[in-house]
Amino acid sequence: MPTAPPGQARSSPTATTVHYTYSLAADDALVTAEFATDAIGWQSDPGDESVSAFISAVNHGDGTLSVTLMPALQRRAVFRAAAHRRR
């Protein structure tokens, strides 16, 4: 299966994944997975794998890291990667 563009979801007949790439030098940014059942009311993934399961992280050696998650919700939802400024 081809890799999706950064920040995009990809799917196959058996699974959907969320894939995003970010710069490791952006230490003032926090990238998180968010989900919504209506594409309006976005909620952050609590990180306990109740919303998404960690699949892999790949350090490309060029200062970027790619992360792949698989949605774990048992209901229809929209997923996205969102960047926030660290406090």
N, CA, C and O of each residue as an XYZ file, in Angstrom:
348
protein
N       0.848     -1.167      0.000
C       0.000      0.000      0.000
C       0.895      1.233      0.000
O       1.845      1.280      0.782
N       0.641      2.221     -0.831
C       1.474      3.429     -0.860
C       1.317      4.244      0.408
O       0.277      4.202      1.066
N       2.350      4.979      0.738
C       2.322      5.840      1.911
C       1.477      7.072      1.625
O       1.568      7.662      0.549
N       0.664      7.449      2.583
C      -0.179      8.637      2.440
C       0.661      9.882      2.656
O       1.686      9.823      3.336
N       0.247     11.005      2.093
C       0.944     12.265      2.364
C       0.921     12.566      3.857
O       0.010     12.119      4.555
N       1.902     13.314      4.366
C       1.931     13.634      5.797
C       0.608     14.222      6.268
O       0.020     15.082      5.613
N       0.153     13.735      7.427
C      -1.074     14.254      8.006
C      -2.343     13.701      7.396
O      -3.431     14.190      7.699
N      -2.236     12.703      6.553
C      -3.405     12.152      5.876
C      -3.703     10.746      6.378
O      -2.827     10.052      6.895
N      -4.934     10.350      6.218
C      -5.320      8.980      6.528
C      -5.214      8.147      5.265
O      -5.368      8.663      4.158
N      -4.955      6.874      5.430
C      -4.971      5.954      4.293
C      -5.786      4.749      4.715
O      -5.922      4.471      5.906
N      -6.317      4.044      3.760
C      -7.145      2.897      4.113
C      -6.916      1.756      3.139
O      -6.418      1.935      2.028
N      -7.294      0.602      3.595
C      -7.267     -0.603      2.784
C      -8.593     -1.299      3.050
O      -9.381     -0.811      3.860
N      -8.862     -2.407      2.405
C     -10.123     -3.099      2.687
C     -10.224     -3.579      4.135
O     -11.326     -3.848      4.611
N      -9.096     -3.690      4.845
C      -9.127     -4.230      6.197
C      -8.798     -3.224      7.290
O      -9.143     -3.467      8.446
N      -8.146     -2.104      6.981
C      -7.742     -1.185      8.048
C      -7.558      0.237      7.528
O      -7.251      0.455      6.356
N      -7.751      1.183      8.417
C      -7.464      2.583      8.152
C      -6.370      3.007      9.119
O      -6.396      2.629     10.290
N      -5.414      3.787      8.641
C      -4.375      4.295      9.518
C      -4.256      5.805      9.355
O      -4.634      6.370      8.328
N      -3.726      6.440     10.385
C      -3.421      7.862     10.363
C      -1.903      7.970     10.368
O      -1.236      7.409     11.237
N      -1.364      8.689      9.400
C       0.087      8.798      9.232
C       0.453     10.272      9.161
O      -0.132     11.027      8.384
N       1.428     10.681      9.979
C       1.906     12.063      9.902
C       3.403     12.109     10.137
O       3.970     11.246     10.808
N       4.031     13.124      9.577
C       5.464     13.338      9.692
C       5.689     14.725     10.265
O       5.022     15.684      9.877
N       6.635     14.826     11.193
C       6.931     16.135     11.757
C       8.423     16.295     11.998
O       9.175     15.320     12.000
N       8.838     17.534     12.198
C      10.240     17.870     12.415
C      10.595     17.693     13.888
O       9.910     18.216     14.767
N      11.659     16.958     14.148
C      12.118     16.768     15.521
C      12.677     18.061     16.101
O      12.737     18.210     17.321
N      13.088     19.002     15.246
C      13.629     20.281     15.710
C      12.528     21.228     16.195
O      12.820     22.235     16.841
N      11.298     20.920     15.896
C      10.181     21.777     16.306
C       9.800     21.442     17.746
O       8.698     20.964     18.013
N      10.726     21.700     18.671
C      10.499     21.308     20.059
C       9.477     22.190     20.776
O       9.114     21.902     21.917
N       9.007     23.256     20.130
C       7.946     24.069     20.718
C       6.567     23.634     20.223
O       5.559     24.257     20.557
N       6.524     22.557     19.423
C       5.250     22.057     18.890
C       4.954     20.669     19.457
O       5.859     19.866     19.690
N       3.690     20.414     19.669
C       3.216     19.116     20.121
C       2.233     18.611     19.073
O       1.234     19.273     18.792
N       2.505     17.449     18.496
C       1.625     16.872     17.486
C       0.813     15.762     18.151
O       1.374     14.851     18.761
N      -0.504     15.846     18.030
C      -1.383     14.858     18.635
C      -2.423     14.386     17.628
O      -2.723     15.076     16.653
N      -2.964     13.205     17.878
C      -4.086     12.713     17.074
C      -5.363     13.269     17.674
O      -5.519     13.311     18.894
N      -6.273     13.695     16.813
C      -7.583     14.161     17.248
C      -8.651     13.407     16.475
O      -8.399     12.917     15.375
N      -9.837     13.314     17.046
C     -10.933     12.624     16.373
C     -12.236     13.378     16.581
O     -12.384     14.157     17.523
N     -13.163     13.131     15.689
C     -14.511     13.714     15.792
C     -15.482     12.749     15.140
O     -15.151     12.098     14.149
N     -16.659     12.658     15.689
C     -17.688     11.816     15.070
C     -18.501     12.611     14.059
O     -19.286     12.043     13.301
N     -18.310     13.949     14.051
C     -19.071     14.799     13.141
C     -18.188     15.750     12.331
O     -18.710     16.595     11.603
N     -16.862     15.631     12.442
C     -15.892     16.493     11.756
C     -15.987     17.948     12.205
O     -15.484     18.842     11.525
N     -16.627     18.186     13.343
C     -16.741     19.537     13.892
C     -16.198     19.587     15.321
O     -15.354     20.427     15.633
N     -16.671     18.705     16.177
C     -16.288     18.684     17.592
C     -15.055     17.834     17.829
O     -15.165     16.690     18.271
N     -13.880     18.379     17.540
C     -12.627     17.627     17.639
C     -12.219     17.414     19.097
O     -12.330     18.320     19.922
N     -11.744     16.199     19.403
C     -11.269     15.847     20.739
C      -9.882     15.239     20.617
O      -9.595     14.514     19.665
N      -9.021     15.537     21.586
C      -7.678     14.957     21.587
C      -7.732     13.504     22.028
O      -8.537     13.125     22.879
N      -6.873     12.708     21.443
C      -6.712     11.318     21.856
C      -6.125     11.329     23.271
O      -5.102     11.978     23.489
N      -6.736     10.635     24.239
C      -6.217     10.655     25.607
C      -4.891      9.904     25.781
O      -4.261     10.002     26.833
N      -4.469      9.162     24.766
C      -3.183      8.470     24.846
C      -3.226      7.113     25.525
O      -2.178      6.515     25.771
N      -4.421      6.612     25.834
C      -4.547      5.315     26.502
C      -4.942      4.194     25.544
O      -5.325      3.109     25.980
N      -4.850      4.455     24.253
C      -5.195      3.526     23.174
C      -6.684      3.186     23.125
O      -7.070      2.196     22.505
N      -7.526      4.000     23.777
C      -8.970      3.810     23.665
C      -9.500      4.433     22.375
O     -10.582      4.076     21.909
N      -8.735      5.368     21.798
C      -9.139      6.055     20.581
C      -8.279      5.631     19.399
O      -8.798      5.372     18.313
N      -6.981      5.559     19.601
C      -6.085      5.119     18.530
C      -4.944      4.301     19.123
O      -4.499      4.541     20.245
N      -4.488      3.338     18.348
C      -3.394      2.466     18.773
C      -2.132      2.826     18.007
O      -2.163      3.000     16.789
N      -1.024      2.936     18.726
C       0.268      3.215     18.113
C       0.689      2.019     17.261
O       0.660      0.880     17.727
N       1.080      2.279     16.016
C       1.548      1.225     15.117
C       3.052      1.310     14.938
O       3.757      0.318     15.126
N       3.558      2.504     14.570
C       5.002      2.617     14.355
C       5.453      4.062     14.373
O       4.656      4.986     14.204
N       6.756      4.239     14.584
C       7.417      5.536     14.447
C       8.714      5.280     13.698
O       9.463      4.364     14.038
N       8.977      6.083     12.685
C      10.176      5.918     11.864
C      10.966      7.221     11.876
O      10.471      8.260     11.440
N      12.206      7.159     12.383
C      13.110      8.300     12.324
C      13.814      8.211     10.984
O      14.515      7.237     10.708
N      13.628      9.226     10.147
C      14.168      9.203      8.790
C      15.639      9.606      8.714
O      16.249      9.527      7.648
N      16.208     10.035      9.835
C      17.609     10.416      9.846
C      17.880     11.784      9.250
O      19.034     12.196      9.133
N      16.829     12.488      8.873
C      16.979     13.823      8.288
C      16.331     14.885      9.171
O      16.083     16.008      8.732
N      16.061     14.513     10.425
C      15.426     15.442     11.344
C      13.917     15.342     11.372
O      13.254     16.162     12.006
N      13.355     14.336     10.684
C      11.904     14.139     10.701
C      11.561     12.759     11.247
O      12.358     11.824     11.175
N      10.364     12.658     11.789
C       9.851     11.414     12.344
C       8.455     11.197     11.787
O       7.642     12.121     11.784
N       8.165      9.997     11.319
C       6.822      9.650     10.842
C       6.175      8.722     11.852
O       6.804      7.785     12.345
N       4.922      8.986     12.155
C       4.158      8.201     13.122
C       2.940      7.623     12.417
O       2.301      8.303     11.614
N       2.621      6.380     12.716
C       1.420      5.736     12.178
C       0.577      5.234     13.341
O       1.072      4.544     14.232
N      -0.701      5.591     13.319
C      -1.678      5.169     14.316
C      -2.826      4.464     13.613
O      -3.094      4.708     12.437
N      -3.500      3.587     14.345
C      -4.698      2.939     13.820
C      -5.869      3.306     14.728
O      -5.787      3.105     15.940
N      -6.948      3.836     14.175
C      -8.118      4.144     15.001
C      -8.618      2.903     15.733
O      -8.683      1.816     15.158
N      -8.971      3.075     17.007
C      -9.459      1.963     17.820
C     -10.926      2.122     18.190
O     -11.496      1.257     18.856
N     -11.542      3.223     17.763
C     -12.948      3.449     18.078
C     -13.827      2.428     17.379
O     -13.543      2.015     16.255
N     -14.878      2.031     18.040
C     -15.811      1.077     17.455
C     -16.965      1.774     16.744
O     -17.922      1.125     16.320
N     -16.873      3.097     16.615
C     -17.903      3.858     15.892
C     -17.224      4.678     14.802
O     -16.010      4.878     14.828
N     -17.995      5.136     13.870
C     -17.464      5.935     12.759
C     -16.930      7.255     13.300
O     -17.590      7.927     14.093
N     -15.721      7.621     12.861
C     -15.111      8.877     13.294
C     -14.126      9.355     12.235
O     -13.673      8.582     11.391
N     -13.806     10.642     12.296
C     -12.813     11.262     11.433
C     -11.583     11.522     12.286
O     -11.702     11.979     13.423
N     -10.399     11.234     11.747
C      -9.151     11.438     12.482
C      -8.281     12.451     11.768
O      -8.350     12.601     10.548
N      -7.455     13.148     12.546
C      -6.480     14.072     11.977
C      -5.303     14.210     12.937
O      -5.417     13.923     14.128
N      -4.197     14.643     12.408
C      -3.044     15.012     13.228
C      -3.107     16.525     13.393
O      -3.305     17.255     12.422
N      -2.938     16.993     14.624
C      -3.021     18.427     14.898
C      -1.773     18.870     15.642
O      -1.300     18.182     16.546
N      -1.248     20.020     15.258
C      -0.062     20.585     15.914
C      -0.508     21.727     16.825
O      -1.321     22.569     16.444
N       0.042     21.732     18.028
C      -0.243     22.764     19.025
C       1.065     23.290     19.572
O       2.055     22.560     19.626
N       1.081     24.535     19.973
C       2.285     25.117     20.589
C       2.418     24.595     22.016
O       1.476     24.657     22.807
N       3.612     24.078     22.331
C       3.873     23.640     23.706
C       3.912     24.851     24.618
O       4.345     25.929     24.212
N       3.473     24.678     25.818
C       3.509     25.774     26.808
C       4.718     25.632     27.683
O       4.933     26.450     28.578
